Amino acid sequence: MSVTTLSSKFQISIPKEIREEMHLKPGQKFTFLRKGNSLQLVPMRTIDEFFGIARGADTSDYRDHTDRLDRYPRLAPKPRKNK
């Protein structure tokens, strides 16, 4: 576990081993998520970094909302009335 200190200017340094392991870069933006009394620091990624993220995913058992309409008929779209 790495420990760091909040500076008088409210800045935090990310320990070197974490920066290297997560491939963080200078100038990179982060999002702070508050969870109770904890903070989660999440690096923002560019859209290019998500390219190919689902490559090789198994889509043979893909579902969409229409397979639920038999079980939950109230979710089915109502027929339109012709004027």
C-alpha positions in Angstrom: 0.0 0.0 0.0 1.3 3.4 -0.9 0.8 6.5 1.2 1.0 10.1 0.2 0.3 13.4 1.9 -2.0 16.2 0.9 0.0 19.4 0.5 -0.8 22.9 1.8 -2.0 23.7 -1.7 -4.3 20.6 -1.6 -2.2 18.7 -4.1 -1.5 15.0 -4.0 1.4 13.2 -5.7 0.6 9.8 -7.1 3.4 7.3 -6.1 5.7 6.3 -8.9 4.9 2.6 -8.9 1.2 3.4 -9.3 1.9 5.9 -12.1 4.0 3.4 -14.0 1.6 0.4 -13.4 -1.4 2.4 -14.6 0.5 4.2 -17.4 -0.5 7.6 -16.2 0.8 10.7 -18.1 1.4 14.3 -17.1 -1.6 16.5 -17.8 -4.0 13.6 -17.7 -7.4 14.4 -16.2 -9.1 12.6 -13.4 -12.5 12.3 -11.9 -13.1 12.3 -8.2 -15.9 10.0 -7.0 -17.1 10.4 -3.4 -18.2 7.2 -1.7 -19.2 8.0 1.8 -16.0 9.1 3.6 -13.8 7.8 0.8 -12.6 9.2 -2.5 -12.1 7.2 -5.7 -9.7 8.8 -8.2 -10.5 7.6 -11.8 -8.4 8.5 -14.7 -10.4 9.9 -17.7 -9.6 8.1 -20.9 -9.9 9.3 -24.5 -12.3 7.7 -26.9 -9.3 6.3 -28.8 -8.3 4.4 -25.7 -11.6 2.5 -25.9 -11.1 1.4 -29.5 -11.1 -2.4 -29.7 -12.0 -2.9 -26.1 -14.7 -5.4 -27.0 -12.7 -7.2 -29.6 -13.2 -11.0 -29.1 -16.3 -10.6 -27.0 -18.8 -13.5 -27.3 -22.0 -12.1 -28.8 -23.7 -15.4 -29.4 -25.9 -15.1 -26.3 -26.6 -11.3 -26.8 -30.0 -10.2 -25.5 -32.0 -7.1 -26.3 -35.1 -5.8 -24.6 -37.5 -7.6 -27.0 -36.9 -11.0 -25.3 -38.5 -9.6 -22.1 -41.7 -8.6 -23.8 -43.1 -12.2 -23.5 -42.5 -12.2 -19.8 -43.6 -8.6 -19.2 -46.4 -7.7 -21.7 -46.9 -4.4 -20.0 -43.5 -3.3 -21.4 -44.6 -4.0 -25.0 -45.3 -0.9 -27.1 -48.9 0.0 -27.4 -50.4 -0.2 -30.8 -51.1 3.1 -32.5 -54.6 4.2 -33.4 -55.1 5.2 -37.0 -56.8 8.5 -37.3 
